Amino acid sequence: MKKVFAVAAAAVLVFGLASCKGKKTETSVSITDTLAPPASPYRYSLASGSVGGNFYLMGGGLAQTLNNHLPHYFLWTSETTGGGTANARMLEEGDAELGIVMTSSLLEATKGEAEWTGKKVHGKLRGAVPVYPSWLTIYTLSNSGIKSLTPNSAMIYPAY
């Protein structure tokens, strides 16, 4: 199911970027017509995720799409990272220009509330685009004693 969403999201992204290209008329001038290309390409990093994960697949597809639709002197590379929280840190520290982050981690980063942020507000994060939908479903055994997951609950739930 994840692969279907990843492929669908990549297709929407590719066709969306391709449709933004626009038509060139005899009187239109683009920025690539007026600027001389640099001696070497401008290099940009896209912080994705660990090999085999959704972020890694989406990051690779996004970098390839950017490379295919931007002038040849822009070079995007998808970087293997520790995932969404690492990507938010990389963006904040200027080690990447784009990154993929879960919305919950993005909220924690912009407020500086989570331990992984070092209680530092990540004020350099500027844009958010939903890449694919994600859901969380939690199951428990009927004899576990867990009746709800309210914020006021004093229980700590281990992850297996």
C-alpha positions as CSV (number, residue, x, y, z in Angstrom):
1,M,0.0,0.0,0.0
2,K,2.9,2.4,0.8
3,K,4.4,1.8,-2.6
4,V,1.1,2.7,-4.3
5,F,1.0,6.0,-2.4
6,A,4.6,6.7,-3.1
7,V,4.2,6.0,-6.8
8,A,1.0,8.1,-7.0
9,A,2.5,11.0,-5.1
10,A,5.6,10.9,-7.4
11,A,3.4,10.9,-10.5
12,V,1.4,13.9,-9.2
13,L,4.6,15.7,-8.4
14,V,6.2,15.0,-11.8
15,F,3.1,16.0,-13.8
16,G,2.5,19.0,-11.6
17,L,6.1,20.3,-12.1
18,A,5.8,19.5,-15.8
19,S,2.6,21.5,-16.2
20,C,4.3,24.5,-14.5
21,K,6.8,24.8,-17.3
22,G,4.5,27.1,-19.3
23,K,4.7,28.0,-23.0
24,K,7.5,30.1,-24.4
25,T,6.4,32.7,-26.9
26,E,8.6,34.9,-29.1
27,T,8.3,37.8,-26.7
28,S,8.8,35.9,-23.5
29,V,12.1,35.8,-21.7
30,S,13.0,33.3,-19.0
31,I,15.7,33.7,-16.4
32,T,17.7,31.0,-18.1
33,D,17.8,33.2,-21.3
34,T,19.3,36.2,-19.5
35,L,21.8,34.6,-17.1
36,A,25.0,32.9,-18.2
37,P,25.4,29.4,-16.8
38,P,28.0,29.1,-14.1
39,A,31.3,27.2,-14.7
40,S,30.1,24.4,-12.4
41,P,26.6,23.5,-11.4
42,Y,24.9,24.9,-8.3
43,R,24.6,22.0,-5.9
44,Y,21.7,21.5,-3.6
45,S,20.8,18.9,-1.0
46,L,17.5,17.3,-0.3
47,A,17.4,15.6,3.1
48,S,15.4,12.4,2.6
49,G,15.7,9.4,4.9
50,S,17.2,6.0,5.5
51,V,17.6,3.5,2.6
52,G,14.4,1.7,1.8
53,G,12.0,4.0,3.6
54,N,9.3,6.2,2.2
55,F,11.2,9.4,2.7
56,Y,14.2,7.9,0.8
57,L,12.1,6.9,-2.1
58,M,10.2,10.2,-2.2
59,G,13.5,12.2,-1.9
60,G,15.1,10.3,-4.7
61,G,12.1,10.9,-7.0
62,L,11.9,14.6,-6.1
63,A,15.6,15.2,-6.7
64,Q,15.3,13.4,-10.1
65,T,12.3,15.4,-11.0
66,L,14.0,18.7,-10.1
67,N,17.1,17.7,-12.1
68,N,14.9,16.8,-15.1
69,H,12.9,20.1,-15.1
70,L,15.4,22.7,-14.0
71,P,18.3,24.0,-16.1
72,H,21.3,21.7,-16.2
73,Y,23.4,23.9,-14.0
74,F,21.2,23.1,-11.0
75,L,22.1,19.8,-9.4
76,W,19.9,18.3,-6.7
77,T,21.1,15.3,-4.7
78,S,18.9,13.2,-2.3
79,E,20.8,12.7,0.9
80,T,20.5,9.6,3.1
81,T,19.7,10.8,6.6
82,G,18.4,9.6,9.9
83,G,14.8,10.6,8.9
84,G,12.4,13.4,9.6
85,T,13.9,14.8,12.8
86,A,17.4,14.7,11.4
87,N,16.1,16.5,8.3
88,A,14.6,19.3,10.4
89,R,18.0,19.7,12.1
90,M,19.8,19.7,8.7
91,L,17.4,22.4,7.4
92,E,17.8,24.5,10.5
93,E,21.6,24.3,10.4
94,G,21.8,25.0,6.7
95,D,23.1,21.5,5.7
96,A,20.2,21.0,3.3
97,E,18.0,23.2,1.2
98,L,14.9,20.9,1.1
99,G,13.9,18.1,3.5
100,I,11.1,15.7,4.2
101,V,9.7,15.9,7.7
102,M,6.5,14.5,9.3
103,T,4.0,17.1,10.3
104,S,4.2,16.1,14.0
105,S,8.0,16.6,13.9
106,L,7.6,19.9,12.0
107,L,5.3,21.2,14.8
108,E,7.8,20.0,17.5
109,A,10.7,21.7,15.6
110,T,8.9,25.0,15.1
111,K,7.9,25.2,18.8
112,G,11.1,23.6,20.2
113,E,9.1,21.4,22.5
114,A,10.6,17.9,21.9
115,E,13.8,16.6,23.5
116,W,15.3,16.0,20.1
117,T,15.2,19.7,19.3
118,G,17.4,20.5,22.4
119,K,14.5,22.8,23.3
120,K,15.6,25.0,20.4
121,V,13.0,26.6,18.2
122,H,13.7,25.8,14.6
123,G,13.0,29.2,13.1
124,K,14.5,28.7,9.7
125,L,11.9,26.2,8.5
126,R,9.7,28.0,5.9
127,G,7.5,25.8,3.9
128,A,5.4,22.7,4.2
129,V,3.8,20.6,1.4
130,P,1.9,17.4,2.1
131,V,3.7,14.7,0.1
132,Y,1.5,11.7,1.0
133,P,-1.2,10.8,3.6
134,S,-0.3,8.8,6.7
135,W,-2.4,7.3,9.4
136,L,-1.7,5.9,12.8
137,T,-3.7,3.0,14.1
138,I,-3.1,1.7,17.6
139,Y,-4.2,-1.7,18.9
140,T,-3.9,-3.2,22.4
141,L,-4.9,-6.4,24.1
142,S,-8.2,-6.3,25.9
143,N,-6.5,-7.3,29.2
144,S,-3.8,-4.6,29.0
145,G,-5.7,-2.1,31.1
146,I,-5.3,0.6,28.5
147,K,-8.6,2.4,27.9
148,S,-7.4,5.6,26.3
149,L,-4.4,7.5,25.1
150,T,-5.2,10.9,26.6
151,P,-2.4,13.4,27.2
152,N,-3.2,13.3,30.9
153,S,-2.5,9.6,31.1
154,A,0.4,8.8,33.5
155,M,1.2,5.5,31.7
156,I,4.2,5.0,29.5
157,Y,3.6,2.7,26.6
158,P,6.5,0.7,25.3
159,A,7.0,0.4,21.5
160,Y,7.7,-3.0,20.1
